[in-house]
Amino acid sequence: MLLLYNFLSTLALLIYLPGLIFKKGPADRLRYLSERLGISQYAAADVWIHAVSVGEVIACLPFLKQLKKEFPNMKIVFSTTTYTGQGVALEKFPEADRIMYMPWDSALCVGRAVKLLAPKIFATMETELWPQLFKKLKDRGSHIVVINGRISSNSFKGYKRIRPFIKKVLTYVDVFYMQGKNDAERIIMLGAGQKKVSVTGNFKFDINLPAIKHEKTWIDNIEGRILVAGSTHRGEEEIILEAFKLIRESIPDLKLILAPRHPERFQEAEDILRKKGFNFIRRTEIEKRVQGFKGSRVQAIEEEKGQGSNGEGQGVKGSRGQEEKKGEAYDVVLLDTIGELPEVYSAATVVFVGGSLLPHGGHNIMEPAYWAKPVIFGPHMDNFMIAEEFLKQDAALMVRGSGGMANTVRDLLQYSDKAKEMGQRAKVITENNTGAVKKAVELIRNMLHEAGHRGTV
């Protein structure tokens, strides 16, 4: 079965290779190609940690920082699959000795990387299973651990169809540290040894946002109440904007910060905002064109160039393609940056967590809960079972459609004491579920001792 997988993976690589060569996004295309193909220059590492994309990278931040703090001489390699994840890792993980792209999971690509890196421990986030990589690592005697593991309902259904193969892959893993009871039960049902599996909680409950929070004057200068719609998917922006329009009929000072989940949809979201007639600005345009986002007005910077003899400026062209005079009002900020959303939540009055109005499985509710913000989400939170706990303890509310969202947000804004109490209950849940990072660090420490690695322990 593994031979068939390797054949199919190699075949897929050959088909996908032109896409790798001409892939848009990575600034250093040569490095991207060499690392994805496993032909880069590698140096030995003690620990190799992998996270696929932006969400996993951010979740891994407190773990990596704590690991490097305890073992400052440890050689850590950190890999991602996506170029957006790579960008966040390069910005926020200076502790890593190397940040690289994960080699393609075929024997041709991973073999050389494993041989040269020769990590004592390979840790993968959230149950990313790499059959060829795991086999090569075990052949060289590396420990393999799954940290912050989870199995979504969709992944579980897919894995069950190939259970004999997945069971074989899981035998390569030494330890599974799973987020919750359901995740642990699913990985055991797929073939993981029960003694290898533990429930240790979710890294995202251990997030330490004040340590990474940057000064955001564009947020701090907003006067009035703010609805943050985070990690939205296609089809959700229209529902959210309709709800926003309904709310503003009775609460006109409300502002919206809209954060699409995927960067490739930033332009699509802008087109929707423009089509619906909202006065908006992109986050990345603010420093270029405005002095501050105060009250219901953004003070547009008056262009010095092009002034007439009477000294009157011509204004600044904004996101609606019209000239904006100084003092033009912006109702919506389109958050077109990567990795900034957890910090933006700190300024919210109410938070909507996307991927939940339509069946996308939902997204992380712990980040806004950390800030004791009242959180709402749609009925599709299948990938985050902790959402049920939030609902049971009245620490979050479920909404359906634009009308339901508008009514719920309006109530939370009008009854601020109720909203504050809900946010505090959410924060208590996060505090009661901390400790996953500490347990994962202890696991690495014990494995390094077992491997006879005394230099950094």
C-alpha positions in Angstrom: 0.0 0.0 0.0 2.8 2.4 0.8 4.5 1.6 -2.6 1.2 2.5 -4.3 1.0 5.7 -2.3 4.5 6.7 -3.2 3.8 6.0 -6.9 0.7 8.1 -6.9 2.4 10.9 -4.9 5.3 11.0 -7.3 2.9 11.0 -10.2 1.0 13.9 -8.7 4.3 15.7 -8.2 5.1 15.4 -11.9 1.7 16.7 -12.8 1.9 19.5 -10.3 5.5 20.5 -11.0 4.7 23.2 -13.6 2.4 24.7 -11.0 5.3 24.7 -8.4 7.6 26.3 -10.9 5.2 29.1 -11.8 3.4 29.4 -8.5 2.5 32.9 -7.6 3.3 34.2 -4.1 6.7 33.1 -2.9 9.2 35.9 -3.2 12.1 33.5 -3.2 10.9 31.1 -5.9 14.3 29.2 -6.0 14.2 28.5 -2.3 10.6 27.4 -2.5 11.3 25.0 -5.3 14.4 23.5 -3.8 12.8 22.9 -0.4 9.6 21.5 -1.9 11.6 19.2 -4.0 13.9 18.3 -1.1 17.1 19.4 -2.9 18.0 22.3 -0.6 21.0 22.5 1.6 20.1 21.1 5.0 21.9 21.1 8.3 21.3 18.7 11.2 18.5 19.6 13.6 17.4 18.4 17.0 13.7 19.0 16.5 11.7 19.4 13.3 8.3 21.0 13.9 5.7 21.2 11.1 2.5 23.3 10.8 0.6 23.6 7.5 -0.7 27.1 7.2 -1.4 30.4 9.0 -3.8 29.1 11.7 -1.5 26.3 12.8 1.6 28.5 12.7 0.0 31.0 15.0 -1.2 28.3 17.3 2.3 26.9 17.5 3.8 30.2 18.5 3.6 29.8 22.4 4.9 26.2 22.1 7.9 27.1 20.0 8.8 30.1 22.2 8.6 28.1 25.3 10.7 25.3 23.8 13.4 27.7 22.8 13.3 29.4 26.1 13.9 26.2 28.0 16.5 24.8 25.5 18.2 27.8 24.0 20.9 25.7 22.3 18.4 23.4 20.7 18.5 23.4 16.9 14.9 23.8 15.7 13.7 23.5 12.1 10.2 24.8 11.4 8.3 23.9 8.2 5.1 25.0 6.6 3.2 23.9 3.5 1.7 27.2 2.3 3.5 30.4 1.4 1.1 32.4 3.6 2.1 30.2 6.6 5.7 30.6 5.6 5.4 34.4 5.7 3.9 34.4 9.2 6.5 32.0 10.4 9.3 34.1 9.1 7.9 37.2 10.8 6.9 35.7 14.2 9.3 32.8 14.8 12.8 34.3 15.0 13.6 31.6 17.6 13.7 28.9 14.8 17.2 28.0 13.5 15.6 27.5 10.1 12.2 28.0 8.5 11.5 26.1 5.4 8.8 24.6 3.2 7.8 21.0 3.8 9.2 18.7 1.1 6.7 16.9 -1.2 5.7 13.6 0.4 7.4 11.3 -2.0 10.4 9.1 -1.4 12.4 11.2 -3.9 11.8 14.4 -2.1 11.7 13.6 1.6 14.5 11.0 1.7 17.4 13.5 1.3 15.9 16.1 3.6 15.4 13.5 6.4 19.0 12.1 5.9 20.6 15.6 6.3 18.3 17.0 8.9 18.3 13.8 10.9 16.0 15.1 13.6 15.8 13.4 16.9 12.1 14.4 17.1 9.6 15.3 14.4 6.5 17.0 15.8 3.5 17.7 13.5 0.6 19.9 14.3 -3.1 18.9 14.2 -2.7 15.3 12.8 -1.0 16.1 9.5 -0.1 12.6 8.3 2.8 12.2 5.8 3.2 8.5 5.1 6.6 8.6 3.2 8.1 11.2 5.6 7.0 9.2 8.6 8.6 6.0 7.2 11.9 7.7 6.3 12.0 9.3 9.8 11.4 6.0 11.6 14.0 4.2 9.4 16.5 6.7 10.8 15.3 6.2 14.4 13.5 9.6 14.9 10.7 10.0 17.3 7.4 11.1 15.7 4.8 12.9 17.8 1.4 14.5 16.9 0.8 17.6 19.0 -2.4 19.7 19.3 -3.9 16.8 17.3 -7.5 16.9 16.0 -9.6 14.9 13.6 -12.4 16.8 12.0 -15.6 14.9 11.2 -14.9 15.3 7.4 -11.3 14.0 7.8 -12.5 11.1 9.9 -15.0 10.1 7.2 -12.3 10.2 4.6 -9.7 8.3 6.7 -12.2 5.6 7.5 -12.5 4.7 3.8 -8.7 3.9 3.7 -8.5 2.7 7.3 -6.0 -0.2 6.7 -3.6 2.3 5.1 -4.1 4.9 7.8 -3.6 2.3 10.5 -0.2 1.5 9.1 0.8 5.1 8.9 -0.3 5.7 12.5 2.0 2.9 13.7 5.0 5.1 12.9 3.8 7.7 15.4 5.1 7.4 19.0 2.7 9.7 20.8 -0.6 11.4 20.0 -1.4 14.5 22.1 -5.0 15.2 21.0 -7.1 18.4 21.7 -10.2 16.7 23.0 -12.0 13.5 23.8 -13.7 13.2 20.4 -10.3 13.6 18.7 -8.7 10.9 20.8 -11.6 8.5 20.2 -11.4 9.1 16.4 -7.6 8.5 16.2 -8.0 5.3 18.2 -10.8 4.1 16.0 -8.5 4.7 13.0 -5.9 2.4 14.5 -3.7 4.4 16.9 -2.6 2.4 19.9 -4.7 3.5 22.9 -1.7 3.7 25.2 -0.1 6.2 22.8 -3.1 8.6 22.9 -3.7 11.3 25.5 -6.1 14.3 25.7 -4.0 17.3 26.5 -6.1 20.3 25.3 -5.7 22.9 22.6 -2.7 25.1 22.1 -5.0 27.9 21.1 -6.2 28.1 24.7 -2.7 28.8 25.7 -2.3 31.7 23.3 -0.5 34.7 24.9 -1.7 37.6 22.8 -0.3 40.4 24.9 3.2 39.1 24.3 2.8 39.5 20.6 0.3 42.4 20.4 1.7 45.3 18.4 0.5 48.9 18.7 -2.3 49.3 16.2 -3.2 53.0 16.1 -5.7 52.4 13.3 -7.7 50.2 15.7 -7.1 52.3 18.8 -8.4 55.4 17.1 -11.7 53.9 16.2 -14.5 55.6 18.1 -17.8 53.8 18.4 -18.6 50.1 18.6 -17.0 47.5 16.3 -18.3 44.2 14.9 -15.3 42.0 13.8 -16.2 39.3 11.3 -13.2 37.0 11.3 -12.2 34.2 8.9 -15.2 34.6 6.5 -15.7 32.3 3.5 -17.3 32.7 0.1 -21.0 33.3 0.5 -20.8 34.6 4.0 -19.8 38.2 3.3 -23.2 39.0 1.7 -25.0 37.6 4.7 -22.8 39.6 7.1 -23.1 42.8 5.2 -26.9 42.5 5.0 -26.9 42.0 8.8 -24.6 45.0 9.2 -26.9 47.2 7.2 -29.9 46.1 9.3 -28.1 46.8 12.6 -27.0 50.3 11.5 -30.6 51.3 11.0 -30.9 51.6 14.8 -27.1 51.7 15.7 -25.5 54.0 13.1 -22.2 54.3 14.9 -21.3 50.6 14.4 -18.2 49.8 12.4 -17.3 46.5 10.7 -13.9 45.0 10.3 -14.2 42.2 7.7 -11.5 39.6 7.6 -11.7 37.0 4.8 -10.1 33.7 5.7 -8.0 33.3 2.5 -5.8 36.0 1.1 -6.7 35.1 -2.5 -10.3 36.3 -1.7 -9.3 39.8 -0.6 -10.1 41.3 -4.0 -13.4 39.3 -4.2 -14.4 40.7 -0.8 -13.6 44.2 -2.0 -15.7 43.7 -5.1 -18.6 42.7 -2.9 -18.3 45.7 -0.7 -18.1 48.0 -3.7 -21.1 46.4 -5.4 -23.2 46.8 -2.3 -22.2 50.4 -2.0 -20.4 50.4 1.4 -17.8 53.0 2.1 -14.8 51.0 3.0 -11.0 51.0 3.1 -8.5 48.2 3.0 -6.3 47.8 6.1 -3.1 48.1 4.0 -4.3 51.4 2.6 -4.8 53.1 6.0 -1.2 54.2 6.7 -0.8 55.4 3.1 -3.9 57.5 2.9 -5.4 58.3 6.3 -4.4 60.0 9.5 -6.6 57.9 11.8 -9.9 56.0 11.9 -11.7 58.3 14.4 -15.4 58.2 15.1 -17.5 57.7 12.0 -14.9 59.4 9.9 -11.5 58.7 8.6 -9.4 61.8 8.1 -8.1 61.5 4.6 -4.6 62.8 3.9 -4.9 65.7 1.6 -2.6 65.3 -1.3 0.1 67.9 -1.6 0.6 67.2 -5.2 -1.9 68.6 -7.7 -3.1 71.5 -5.5 -4.4 74.5 -7.3 -3.2 78.0 -6.9 -5.9 78.6 -4.4 -4.4 75.9 -2.2 -7.4 73.6 -2.3 -6.5 69.9 -2.5 -8.1 67.4 -4.9 -8.6 64.8 -2.2 -7.6 61.2 -2.2 -9.1 58.5 -4.3 -10.6 55.8 -2.1 -11.7 52.2 -2.5 -15.0 53.2 -4.2 -13.0 54.8 -7.0 -14.3 58.2 -6.2 -12.5 61.3 -4.8 -12.7 61.3 -1.0 -12.6 64.7 0.7 -10.9 65.1 4.0 -13.2 63.7 6.6 -14.7 61.0 4.4 -16.6 58.4 6.5 -15.6 54.7 6.3 -18.0 52.2 7.7 -16.0 49.0 6.9 -12.3 48.1 7.1 -11.3 45.1 4.9 -8.6 43.3 6.8 -6.3 42.3 3.9 -3.3 41.3 6.1 -2.1 37.9 7.3 -1.8 36.9 11.0 -3.3 40.2 12.4 -6.8 38.9 13.2 -6.1 37.6 16.7 -4.9 41.1 17.7 -7.8 42.8 15.9 -10.2 40.8 18.1 -9.0 42.8 21.1 -10.7 45.9 19.8 -14.1 44.2 19.0 -17.4 44.9 20.7 -18.8 41.8 19.2 -17.1 39.0 17.3 -18.5 36.8 14.6 -16.4 33.7 13.8 -16.7 32.7 10.1 -16.8 29.5 8.2 -19.9 28.7 10.2 -22.9 30.2 8.4 -22.2 27.8 5.5 -20.8 24.3 6.0 -17.1 25.0 6.2 -16.5 23.6 9.7 -16.0 26.9 11.5 -12.9 28.5 12.9 -11.1 29.3 16.1 -13.3 30.8 18.8 -10.6 30.8 21.5 -8.8 33.9 20.3 -11.8 36.3 20.8 -12.7 34.4 23.9 -9.2 35.2 25.3 -10.1 38.9 25.2 -13.5 38.2 26.9 -15.4 39.2 23.8 -19.0 38.1 23.2 -18.7 35.6 20.4 -21.3 34.5 17.8 -21.1 31.9 15.1 -23.3 30.0 12.7 -24.6 26.4 12.9 -21.6 24.8 11.2 -18.8 24.5 13.8 -18.1 20.8 13.2 -14.3 21.2 13.3 -14.4 22.9 16.7 -16.3 20.7 19.2 -15.4 23.1 22.0 -18.2 25.3 20.5 -20.7 23.0 22.1 -19.2 23.8 25.5 -19.4 27.5 24.8 -23.1 27.2 24.0 -23.9 25.1 27.0 -22.3 27.6 29.4 -23.9 30.6 27.7 -20.5 31.8 26.6 -21.4 32.2 22.9 -24.5 32.4 20.7 -25.5 30.7 17.5 -27.0 32.7 14.7 -28.7 31.8 11.4 -28.9 34.1 8.4 -28.7 37.8 8.2 -31.8 38.5 10.2 -30.8 36.2 13.0 -27.3 37.8 13.1 -28.7 41.3 13.1 -31.1 40.6 15.9 -28.4 38.9 18.0 -25.7 41.6 17.5 -28.3 44.3 18.1 -29.2 42.7 21.4 -25.6 42.3 22.5 -24.9 46.0 21.7 -28.0 47.2 23.5 -27.6 45.1 26.5 -23.9 45.6 27.2 -24.0 44.0 30.6 -25.3 40.8 29.1 -22.6 40.9 26.4 -19.9 41.5 29.0 -21.0 38.6 31.2 -21.0 36.3 28.1 -17.5 37.4 27.2 -16.3 36.7 30.8 -17.8 33.2 30.7 -15.9 32.6 27.4 -12.7 33.7 29.0 -13.2 31.4 31.9 -13.6 28.4 29.5 -10.3 29.3 27.9 -8.5 29.6 31.2 -9.9 26.2 32.4 -8.5 24.5 29.3 -5.0 25.8 29.4 -1.8 23.6 29.8 -1.5 21.9 26.4 1.7 23.8 25.5 3.4 22.9 28.9 2.5 19.2 28.3 3.9 19.2 24.8 7.2 20.9 26.0 7.5 18.2 28.7 7.0 15.5 26.1 9.9 16.9 24.0 12.1 17.2 27.1 11.5 13.6 28.0 12.1 12.4 24.5 15.3 14.3 24.2 16.5 12.6 27.4 15.5 9.3 26.0 17.4 10.0 22.9 20.5 10.8 25.0 20.5 14.4 24.0 22.2 16.1 27.0 23.6 19.2 25.4 20.5 21.3 25.6 18.6 19.7 28.5 
